[in-house]
Amino acid sequence: MSRAPTPDGARVLLLHTGGTIGMKEGERGYVPAPGFLREQLERLPQLSDRSADRRGHDFVTPRFSHGRRAYYDLIEYDPLLDSANLDLRDWARFATDLATHEADYDAFVLLHGTDTMAFTASALSFALEGQTKPVILTGSQIPLAQLRNDGLDNVLGSLGIATEAPIPEVTLFFHHQLFRGNRATKHDASGLDAFTSPNIAPLAQIGVELDIRRDLVLPPDERPFRVRTELSRHVAALRLYPGMTHEILANFVRAPLEGLVLETYGAGNAPDLRRDLLDVLEAAIGRGLVVLNVTQCLRGTVSGAYAAGRALAEVGVIPGADLTPEAALTKLAHVLGRGLKREEATSMLMASLRGELTID
C-alpha cells in the first residue's frame, strides 16, 4: 500500500519478528503472543497519541522535541520467533520484506530478540546495497508489558531517531545508544546495557539531547538500491583453544564447509609451533576453504606483529582486522554466496563494504 508523505513527520514501518519485547507471561515463563504487542503499543501514550490524526497509519507518536511525529504501521511475523531460532533464511526474508516496502516508508524499525540481533544487523548491512533509508534494530531485556521495562525507551528512541535524525545505515539501538549494526555485539545477558560496539564509538547517544557523531556516519551509497540474499549456508566459526588436536580441526574443516571464521588469541595469534594444525589449515585452504582470522578479544584488531600471527597468514588465512565474530560470519556468508573467485572474495573480505572494519 502506497503511503503519502507526511510533512510534519516520518513514515515508519515497524516489523515485529519476535523476541522478549512483545512477550507475555505464561505458565512456563515469557512466551511470544500474536497480537499482544499491538495491544501494548495502543495503551502507551508515549507510543500512541490517540488524539492525533493518524493519516491512515496504525499509530502516531506525540511530537518529538523538534515538533515531528512518527506515523507508523506494525507488521507482525507469523510465527513470532525467539531470535535463537533464526537462521540465514530469516535474514534473507527480512531483507526482502524491507525491499518490498522500501518505497512506501521513510524508515524501518525491526523488533528483534537480543540473542542474535547483532548477527541479523550485520547480515542486513551486507544485504541492503545502495541503502538510502534508516533500518534500526531494537528489542528489550524486559517485555514491554511489564511495569518496569526497557522496551519503551528502546522503541521510542528508535522511532525518534528515525524521525528526527535519520541515518541511512543498518543500525542497532539499545539503552540510549545507536550502534552501527555490523559493529555491535551483545556483551551482557542480563543488564539493560546489553550491547556494545568495541572498536568504534556509537553513532548517536540519547541523553538530555540527541548527540549524533556525524563524522562516523557513512557517506551516501550512490549505487542503485538492491537486495542481495545470496548467502552460503556452509560457513562456521571455531574458537581456537589451547590443546586443540589436529584431528578435531581436520574433522571441522571437512566438506561441505566453504568458509571458516577462526577466532584466535590476542592480535590474531595461533600456535606457530603446532605444525600439525597449520598443515590442516593449509591443506583445507588448498582445497578451496576460505578462512578468516578474527580475535577472541572484545577490542582490538588482528595484527601481523607476532610470528604466531604471521604463521596463519603464511598458510593462506585471511586477516579479519577488527571484525566482530558476528560481522565476520555474516560477511563470509555474503561474500561466498556470490560465487566469486578466491582472489575477488579475499579482496572483498579485507575491504570495508559497509563500515564493518577499520582499514589500516
Secondary structure, 3 states (H helix, E strand, C coil): CCCCCCCCEEEEEEEECCCHHHEEEECCEEEECCCHHHHHHHHCCCCCCCCCCCCCCCEECCCCCCCCEEEEEEEECCCCCCHHHCCHHHHHHHHHHHHHCHHHCCEEEEECCCCCHHHHHHHHHHHEECCCCCEEEECCCCCCCCCCCCHHHHHHHHHHHHHHCCCCCEEEEECCEEEEHHHCEECCCCCCCCEECCCCCCCEEECCCEEECCCCCCCCCCCCCEECCCCCCCEEEEECCCCCCHHHHHHHCCCCCCEEEEEEECCCECCCCCHHHHHHHHHHHHCCCEEEEEECCCCCCCCCCCHHHHHHHHCCCEECCCCCHHHHHHHHHHHHCCCCCHHHHHHHHHCCCCCCCCCC
